[in-house]
Amino acid sequence: MISDLSLQGTALSPDEIVREVRNLPSAPKVLPRLKELLSDGNSAMHEIVALIRLDPGIAARVLQVANSAYFSKGVRCFTVDEAVNRVGYGAVYELVSLAVSSQVLVRSLDVYGIEADDLWKLSVAGAIAAELLALRTQQDRDVAYTIGLLHCVGMVAIDEWALRSGCKLTLKHTGFPREAVESERAFFGFTQAEAGAALLRHWDFPASMTEPVRWQYTPRASASQAKMASLLSAAKWLRSAVCSPKGEKAPPQPDSGHLQPLGLGAATLQSMVPEVIGRMNAVSTLLEDTKAGFDLRSYAFPAKEWASKGPPADKDGRA
């Protein structure tokens, strides 16, 4: 369903959509814990990094600032760990404080009918799945985690554009694998993947991150980043399998052609679902646990540090 048809066919480009987008939504669960941590002078930097890695909005902003001319001195960083250390405690505190106080953040994507908490789950599950796949296929785990975390940014940009322009737009989202591609193309002539890549380029993210986001629906069409785009496509199947509402059918099997560059089969991908579920359950525990003395290091990233943790699984086996 597409409403406000009077605007359909307007000559817009992805770059025009993203030009005014300055911030991504931040997770309702992550922000309060992160602000609390930053207000405690005894908090360690690794604890702050662990939480920032669970928030697409803050992670994107910290990376953006860290790669600015002022901080980068011509040397790019690709991980949240590097970015936080580069910009320092004060700058991170300011970014989080702005996120907490801003009314434009922590909201649902009305254009897509996606609640804020569901968007966060899709983003974090996508990041965890992408990192696991990178470990299995010898890809750059840091790049994989970041593109998994930010693969939905195009939807955020489109929703922000609709809000700012006063366009009453509803796009039909059908889930994995095509999501809202048909509705997006009918209205804009491009998809959220192209808008997301444009936003990341606008924020000076490198091609190793923008191109996989751009080609997430047709990964083998990428000229330079086909393998990482295929990895993102596979990660999206995993996050869909983990985040699909209880009672709904599992997402359709991923296109075997998308898995071919990774040297993986559908059975291997299916076998990874329990691990992603376990890590999502551990993340939920991290954000919900309020016991005194709770140790963030038990839930630290990257994935190799989880091997002996035995993260909890709920009785239904879902995050």
Order of alpha helices (4+ residues) and beta strands (2+ residues): alpha-alpha-alpha-alpha-alpha-alpha-alpha-alpha-alpha-alpha-alpha-alpha-alpha-alpha-alpha-alpha
